[in-house]
Amino acid sequence: MIGSPMIEVAGVVYDYPAARALHGVSFSVEAGSVLAMVGPNGAGKTTLLRCMAALDSPTEGKIRIAGLDTQDDPRGVHEAIGYLPDFFGLYDDLTVRRALTYAARSRGMDAAATPAAVEEAAARVQLSDRMETRAGELSRGLRQRLAIGQTIVHRPRVLLLDEPAAGLDPEARRALSELILRLAREGMTIVVSSHILAELEDYSTRMLMIRDGKVAGGGVVAAGAGTRDGLRVEASFADAPADLAARLAALGLTVERLDGEVAVILAPEGEDDSALLARLVGAGLKVRAFQPVRRTLEDAYLAEVAP
């Protein structure tokens, strides 16, 4: 359920021997969110993900995942999360079934619960028909599915994905998007790192920009799937030519953009679209088009980096 922080990052600094990779990064992610972590190559995204996955310890600062401190209880964090690095490895001689079984047991899953969890994970990544196929015999896209299956087989509360669509063909990318959407609907909190905004558009509900090892813009902002900027209304009046902006303002509506008889308006907080449409028609407005204006990740990104 969205509302409580599932991920808390506070003042995280990370130093390599010759350079500082993260400079006091702080943010939080609500449970059930799908966070797009975006930024150019070398911005520090992978370093931050590794710290969140309790694989690297920050030089300064604290990270809590599902209420667990990554430095005080790294094993507990490993059981609570699934982490897929950019360059993942598979045991090529293991079958899909054995690979998923190994992943589940190594993350602390009980032996009695493992077979059902393996079947469930295989079904989620559409590998049920390949259970006895060795990993080394799978195509690039199927290997990616298996790697993701290994990250979710123990039913984690948080999923961290670093460039998960890299090298996938369009069909495999679509399957990945559908999987992430399903997991999010089931309540999983997901962080996906990428420098390609189009890969994140279908499923992200929040965005965090990382640039030069720092949080850029306004921190975690709403963006992508489900984010609406307003309504696009094409309309005219039945009586005499009138100023559309003034008539809409008289109805208590804020006009964001106006071009002749086309207006983009902000719907009042909490008002149902059908009720709003009825108000417009009742005011004598001939409505020819009435549709939501969705805010893309690119829109959100450009808004954050704009001077």
Secondary structure, DSSP 4 states (H G I P E B T S, - for coil): -TTSEEEEEEEEEEE-SS-EEEEEEEEEEETT-EEEEE--TTSSHHHHHHHHTTSS--SEEEEEETTEETTT-HHHHHHHEEEE-SS----TTSBHHHHHHHHHHHTT--TTTHHHHHHHHHHHTT-GGGTTSBGGGS-HHHHHHHHHHHHHTT--SEEEEESTTTT--HHHHHHHHHHHHHHHHTT-EEEEEES-GGGTTTT-SEEEEEETTEEEEEEEEE-STT-EEEEEEEEEESSS---HHHHHHHTT-EEEEEETTEEEEEPPTT--HHHHHHHHHHTTEEEEEEEEEEPPHHHHHHHHH--
